[in-house]
Amino acid sequence: MRGAEAEGASRRPNSDNWRFQSSDRTPDHSQSSTYSGSSAERNNKAAERGRNPVRTAARTIAGMIGSCLAPPELKTDYGAIDHEFKSSSVSSDTASESGGGRRSKKGIYSGSYNSTHGIEPGGFKFTMGEIFKATRNFSPSLKIGQGGFGTVYKGRLEDGAMVAIKRAKKSMYDKHLSVEFQSEIQTLARVEHLNLVRFYGYLEHDDEKIVVVEYVPNGTLREHLDCLNGNILDLAARLDIAIDVAHAVTYLHMYTDRPIIHRDIKSSNILLTENLRAKVADFGFAKLAPDSDSGATHISTQVKGTAGYLDPEYLKTYQLTEKSDVYSFGILLVELVSGRRPIEPKKEIKERITARWAMKKFTEGDAILTLDPVLTRNPATNLALEKILELSLQCLAPTRQTRPSMRRCAEILWSIRRDFRELSAPDFRSLSSHSQRGNIIREE
């Protein structure tokens, strides 16, 4: 993020996303209880805010983004939600491991790549000839992205499958880039989930390092929030996207053979399909979490991530846990409802750190002022906004122990979406086609 500042980090100028690596940053070009929704409660919301334990706690910590207190968790019907996690992440032949209750990584994408190679994800090493053919010798017309790792091209395999081909910079003297390459291929080879980009394979030969992944045609979430394609994401679509991301990260934390911490959850790393299905991408910073059987509670590692999304506790202690992803997800939720980037250097000082500004407005009873101006205000939207910001406040708690798990975030978002749909029911059919995406039956 241009103009971003963080403790102990110096800047190397480039585009609008910054990555932290210990004392430097690498550029990246590519952020509860159920309400009844009754009119009486909405009309008396000022009094209700005074009794809300989250807002009461937050008011006592002026200027802080999070609060150490969280309201009691709602009781949710876990059946439908658990089915959602399992149906979109693991196949029917998965089995729990002893002690941890973790699932096998084998999932819905096994053998489903529609490729003449007949491979499972990550099992194929491409040749330079295939890469040259797929990208027409790395034609500039096929270039679709640029980042700290290198350049991304759109390509077509011999069987017609469209792919994204990430070509690393030739100057691999930068050991951080080499580590990112190894981390990405090792992580992608481990995961298979509907809301994660598919991994086709890779190439590592002489000074060439290439990763071949699924091509997702509809751009990034950040581009859609900026309305670069001319279309507006309505709140229903944004809720669906938030749930997709929560499912993906929950899968990484709970349903792989070993927990995986993404470390770079942000809007420019969330790709959208043509029907606005979200897919989490870019595993260059991913790290294996300690196994629950080992008794370890965290990993001590140098800080990596993107300014504005970084967990301040991780930044201070160098202790990484899954809750660092939860913090980043809290920033993302604020970004989804406000439309603003995590850091807005052109805003006045009190609004430059978007999450801090949004949490202050929320705790003061002015949540509606944080709503993206392109979104329509109505009772359903107003209620959903308050509940999403309440969840954000929990995710942004200053210590990891008081943040919810990603699974819990998904459960709360399901509840918010259910209430939003019920309040919107009279007008639900008139909502834009974007919000209709949530009704698609997940048959995969």
C-alpha positions in Angstrom: 0.0 0.0 0.0 1.5 3.4 -1.0 2.3 5.4 2.1 2.0 2.4 4.4 4.1 2.5 7.6 4.8 -0.3 9.9 7.0 -0.9 12.9 10.6 -1.8 12.1 10.0 -2.0 8.3 11.7 0.0 5.6 10.2 0.6 2.2 11.2 -0.3 -1.3 8.9 1.7 -3.7 6.7 0.0 -6.2 3.0 -0.5 -6.8 0.1 -0.3 -4.3 0.6 -3.4 -2.2 3.5 -3.9 0.1 4.9 -7.1 1.6 6.9 -7.3 4.8 9.9 -9.6 5.1 11.5 -8.9 8.5 13.0 -5.5 8.1 12.2 -5.0 4.4 9.2 -5.2 2.1 8.9 -6.9 -1.2 6.5 -5.3 -3.7 3.3 -7.0 -4.8 1.3 -5.8 -7.7 -1.3 -8.3 -8.1 -8.3 -7.1 3.6 -21.7 -13.0 17.7 -24.9 -13.2 18.5 -27.9 -13.4 16.1 -29.9 -10.3 15.8 -33.7 -10.7 15.5 -33.9 -8.0 12.9 -37.2 -6.6 14.4 -38.1 -3.0 13.7 -38.4 -2.3 17.4 -34.7 -3.3 17.9 -33.6 -1.2 15.0 -35.6 1.8 16.2 -34.0 1.5 19.7 -30.5 0.7 18.5 -29.0 3.6 20.4 -30.1 2.1 23.7 -29.0 -1.3 22.5 -25.5 -0.1 21.7 -25.2 1.1 25.3 -25.8 -2.4 26.5 -23.7 -4.2 23.8 -20.6 -5.7 25.6 -18.5 -5.4 22.5 -19.1 -1.7 22.0 -18.8 -1.0 25.7 -15.4 -2.7 25.8 -14.2 -1.0 22.7 -15.1 2.4 23.9 -12.7 2.0 26.8 -9.7 1.5 24.5 -9.6 4.7 22.5 -7.8 4.5 19.2 -7.4 0.7 19.3 -8.6 -1.4 16.4 -9.6 -4.4 18.4 -11.1 -5.3 21.8 -10.2 -8.0 24.2 -13.8 -8.7 25.0 -16.2 -10.5 22.7 -19.9 -11.3 23.1 -21.1 -14.8 23.8 -21.0 -17.0 20.8 -24.2 -17.8 19.1 -25.5 -21.4 18.9 -25.6 -22.4 15.4 -26.9 -25.5 13.5 -23.5 -26.9 12.6 -24.9 -29.6 10.3 -25.3 -27.5 7.2 -22.1 -25.6 7.8 -20.1 -28.7 8.4 -21.5 -30.2 5.2 -20.3 -27.1 3.4 -16.8 -27.4 4.6 -16.6 -31.1 3.9 -18.4 -31.1 0.5 -16.1 -28.4 -0.8 -12.9 -29.6 0.7 -12.7 -33.3 1.3 -13.9 -36.4 -0.5 -16.1 -39.1 1.0 -13.1 -41.4 1.6 -11.4 -39.0 4.1 -10.6 -40.3 7.5 -9.8 -38.7 10.9 -6.3 -39.1 12.2 -5.8 -40.2 15.7 -5.9 -37.5 18.3 -6.2 -34.5 16.0 -9.4 -35.4 14.2 -7.9 -34.0 11.0 -9.0 -34.9 7.5 -7.1 -36.3 4.6 -6.0 -33.7 2.1 -7.4 -35.8 -0.8 -10.3 -33.8 -2.1 -12.7 -33.0 -4.8 -10.1 -32.0 -7.4 -8.3 -35.3 -7.5 -8.0 -36.4 -11.1 -10.5 -33.8 -12.2 -8.3 -31.5 -14.1 -9.6 -32.3 -17.6 -6.0 -32.4 -18.8 -4.4 -34.7 -21.3 -1.6 -35.2 -18.8 -4.0 -37.2 -16.6 -2.3 -36.0 -13.5 -3.4 -35.1 -10.0 -2.8 -31.6 -8.9 0.9 -30.7 -8.5 2.1 -34.0 -9.8 3.3 -32.9 -13.2 6.6 -31.2 -14.2 6.2 -29.2 -17.4 8.8 -28.8 -20.0 10.1 -25.5 -21.4 8.7 -26.5 -24.7 5.2 -26.8 -23.3 5.5 -23.5 -21.5 6.7 -21.7 -24.6 3.9 -23.1 -26.6 1.2 -22.3 -24.0 2.4 -18.7 -23.7 3.4 -18.2 -27.3 7.0 -17.6 -26.2 5.9 -15.4 -23.3 4.0 -13.0 -25.6 3.6 -9.6 -24.0 -0.1 -9.7 -25.2 -0.6 -12.6 -22.8 0.8 -10.9 -19.8 -1.8 -10.5 -17.1 0.1 -9.6 -13.9 3.3 -8.5 -12.3 4.5 -9.1 -8.8 7.4 -9.4 -6.4 7.8 -13.0 -7.5 7.8 -12.3 -11.3 5.4 -12.1 -14.2 2.1 -13.9 -14.7 1.0 -14.9 -18.2 -2.3 -16.4 -19.5 -1.7 -19.6 -21.3 -3.4 -22.5 -23.0 -2.3 -26.1 -22.6 -2.4 -28.7 -25.5 -5.8 -30.0 -24.3 -7.3 -26.4 -24.4 -7.2 -25.8 -20.6 -6.6 -22.2 -19.8 -4.0 -21.6 -17.1 -2.1 -18.9 -15.4 1.7 -19.3 -15.7 3.8 -17.5 -13.1 7.4 -17.0 -14.3 9.9 -16.1 -11.6 12.4 -13.3 -12.1 15.6 -14.5 -13.6 17.5 -12.7 -10.8 16.9 -15.5 -8.3 20.0 -14.2 -6.4 17.2 -12.9 -4.1 16.9 -15.9 -1.8 13.6 -14.7 -0.5 12.1 -15.2 -4.0 13.5 -18.7 -4.2 12.0 -19.5 -0.8 8.6 -18.2 -2.0 8.8 -20.4 -5.1 9.5 -23.5 -3.1 6.8 -22.6 -0.5 4.2 -22.0 -3.2 4.7 -25.3 -5.0 4.9 -27.3 -1.8 1.8 -25.7 -0.4 -0.3 -25.9 -3.6 0.6 -29.6 -4.0 -0.9 -30.2 -0.5 -4.3 -28.5 -1.0 -7.4 -29.2 -3.0 -10.5 -27.1 -2.4 -13.1 -25.4 -4.4 -12.2 -21.9 -3.1 -8.4 -22.3 -3.6 -6.7 -21.9 -7.0 -6.0 -25.3 -8.6 -2.4 -26.3 -9.0 -1.5 -27.9 -12.4 2.3 -28.3 -12.0 5.6 -26.5 -12.1 8.9 -26.3 -13.9 12.4 -25.8 -12.3 15.2 -25.9 -14.8 18.4 -23.9 -14.8 17.4 -20.3 -14.1 13.7 -20.9 -14.9 11.2 -21.3 -12.1 7.6 -21.5 -13.2 4.3 -22.3 -11.5 1.2 -23.3 -13.5 -2.1 -22.8 -11.8 -5.8 -22.4 -12.7 -6.7 -19.3 -14.7 -9.5 -17.4 -13.0 -10.9 -15.0 -15.6 -12.8 -12.3 -13.6 -10.0 -10.4 -11.9 -9.4 -9.8 -8.2 -11.7 -8.8 -5.5 -9.9 -5.5 -5.1 -10.5 -4.7 -8.8 -14.2 -5.3 -8.3 -14.4 -3.2 -5.2 -12.8 -0.4 -7.2 -15.5 -1.0 -9.9 -12.8 -1.3 -12.6 -15.0 -3.5 -14.7 -18.0 -1.1 -14.4 -20.1 -3.5 -12.3 -20.9 -3.0 -8.6 -20.7 -5.9 -6.1 -23.8 -5.8 -4.0 -23.8 -6.7 -0.4 -25.2 -10.2 -1.1 -22.3 -11.0 -3.4 -19.8 -9.6 -0.9 -21.3 -11.8 1.9 -20.9 -14.8 -0.4 -17.3 -13.9 -1.2 -16.5 -13.5 2.5 -18.0 -17.0 3.2 -16.0 -18.5 0.3 -12.8 -17.1 1.7 -13.7 -18.2 5.3 -14.3 -21.8 3.9 -10.9 -21.8 2.1 -8.9 -20.6 5.1 -10.8 -22.9 7.4 -9.8 -25.8 5.1 -6.2 -24.7 5.3 -6.3 -24.5 9.1 -8.3 -27.6 9.8 -8.7 -30.0 6.9 -5.2 -30.5 5.5 -2.8 -33.2 6.7 -0.9 -30.4 8.5 -2.4 -26.9 9.3 -1.3 -24.3 6.8 -1.1 -20.5 7.6 -1.6 -18.5 4.4 0.0 -15.2 5.8 -1.2 -13.0 3.0 -5.0 -12.9 3.0 -6.0 -9.7 1.2 -8.3 -8.6 -1.5 -5.8 -8.7 -4.3 -5.1 -12.3 -3.6 -8.8 -13.3 -3.9 -9.7 -14.1 -7.5 -13.3 -14.2 -8.7 -14.8 -16.5 -11.3 -17.3 -15.4 -13.8 -20.2 -16.3 -11.4 -18.3 -14.4 -8.6 -17.0 -17.5 -6.8 -14.0 -16.6 -4.7 -10.7 -18.4 -4.9 -7.8 -17.7 -2.6 -4.4 -17.4 -4.4 -0.7 -16.7 -3.9 0.8 -19.1 -1.4 4.3 -17.7 -1.6 4.2 -16.7 2.1 2.4 -19.8 3.3 3.8 -21.6 6.3 3.0 -25.0 8.0 1.6 -24.5 11.4 2.7 -26.6 14.4 1.0 -29.9 14.6 -1.5 -30.0 17.4 0.1 -33.3 18.6 3.4 -31.6 19.1 2.1 -29.3 21.8 3.6 -26.2 20.1 1.3 -23.1 20.1 3.1 -21.0 17.5 6.0 -20.8 15.0 8.7 -18.2 15.5 9.5 -16.8 12.1 10.5 -13.6 10.4 7.5 -11.3 9.6 6.0 -11.6 6.1 2.7 -10.1 4.9 1.2 -7.0 3.5 1.0 -3.6 5.2 -2.5 -2.9 6.5 -3.3 -6.6 6.9 -0.5 -7.6 9.2 -1.3 -9.0 12.7 0.3 -6.5 15.1 0.9 -9.3 17.7 2.8 -11.3 15.0 4.7 -8.1 14.0 5.7 -7.5 17.6 6.5 -11.0 18.8 7.5 -12.9 15.5 5.1 -15.6 16.7 2.9 -16.9 13.9 -0.3 -18.8 14.4 -3.5 -19.4 12.5 -5.0 -16.4 14.3 -2.8 -14.1 12.2 -4.9 -15.2 9.2 -8.0 -14.4 11.3 -6.7 -10.8 11.9 -6.1 -10.3 8.1 -9.6 -11.7 7.5 -11.0 -9.1 9.9 -9.3 -6.4 7.8 -10.8 -7.9 4.7 -14.3 -7.8 6.1 -13.9 -4.1 6.8 -12.7 -3.7 3.2 -15.7 -5.6 1.8 -18.3 -3.4 3.5 -16.5 -0.1 3.2 -15.0 -0.5 -0.3 -11.8 1.2 1.1 -8.3 -0.1 1.0 -6.8 -0.9 4.4 -4.5 2.1 4.1 -5.8 5.2 2.4 -3.0 7.8 2.4 -5.0 10.4 0.6 -7.7 10.5 3.3 -7.4 12.8 6.3 -5.3 11.4 9.1 -8.1 10.0 11.2 -9.4 8.0 8.3 -6.1 6.7 6.8 -6.1 3.4 8.7 -9.5 2.1 7.5 -10.0 -0.6 10.1 -9.3 1.8 13.0 -11.7 4.4 11.5 -14.4 1.8 10.9 -14.2 0.3 14.4 -14.4 3.8 15.9 -17.5 4.7 13.9 -19.0 1.3 14.8 -18.4 1.7 18.5 -19.8 5.2 18.5 -23.0 4.0 16.9 -22.3 5.4 13.4 -21.6 2.1 11.6 -23.7 3.3 8.6 -21.1 5.9 7.8 -18.6 3.2 7.0 -20.9 1.6 4.3 -19.5 1.7 0.8 -21.3 4.6 -0.9 -22.1 2.5 -4.0 -24.3 0.1 -1.8 -28.0 0.7 -1.2 -29.0 1.5 2.4 -32.0 -0.5 3.7 -32.9 -2.3 6.9 -31.3 -5.6 5.7 -28.1 -3.9 4.6 -27.9 -1.8 7.8 -28.3 -4.9 10.1 -25.8 -7.0 8.1 -23.3 -4.1 8.2 -23.5 -3.9 12.0 -23.0 -7.7 12.4 -20.1 -7.8 9.9 -18.3 -5.0 11.8 -19.0 -6.7 15.1 -17.3 -9.9 13.7 -14.4 -7.7 12.4 -14.0 -6.3 15.9 -13.6 -9.8 17.2 -11.1 -10.8 14.5 -9.0 -7.6 15.1 -8.7 -8.2 18.9 -5.1 -7.3 19.9 -4.3 -10.8 21.2 -4.7 -14.0 19.4 -6.4 -15.8 22.3 -9.5 -13.5 22.0 -9.9 -13.9 18.3 -12.4 -16.4 16.9 -11.2 -19.3 14.8 -11.7 -19.1 11.0 -14.4 -21.8 11.3 -16.2 -19.7 13.8 -16.0 -16.7 11.4 -17.6 -18.8 8.7 -20.4 -19.9 11.1 -21.2 -16.3 12.1 -21.1 -15.2 8.4 -23.6 -17.9 7.6 -25.9 -16.6 10.3 -25.5 -13.0 9.0 -26.3 -14.1 5.4 -29.4 -16.0 6.6 -30.7 -13.0 8.4 -29.9 -10.7 5.5 -31.8 -12.9 3.1 -34.8 -13.2 5.4 -35.0 -9.4 5.8 -34.5 -9.0 2.0 -37.0 -11.7 1.2 -39.8 -9.4 -0.3 -37.2 -7.9 -2.7 -34.9 -10.9 -3.0 -35.9 -11.7 -6.6 -35.2 -8.1 -7.6 -31.6 -8.2 -6.4 -28.9 -8.1 -9.0 -27.7 -11.3 -10.6 -24.5 -10.9 -8.5 -26.3 -11.8 -5.3 -28.0 -14.7 -7.0 -24.6 -16.5 -6.9 -25.3 -17.6 -3.3 -28.1 -19.8 -4.5 -26.0 -21.9 -6.8 -26.1 -25.5 -5.7 -22.6 -26.7 -4.9 -22.4 -30.0 -6.8 -18.7 -30.4 -6.9 
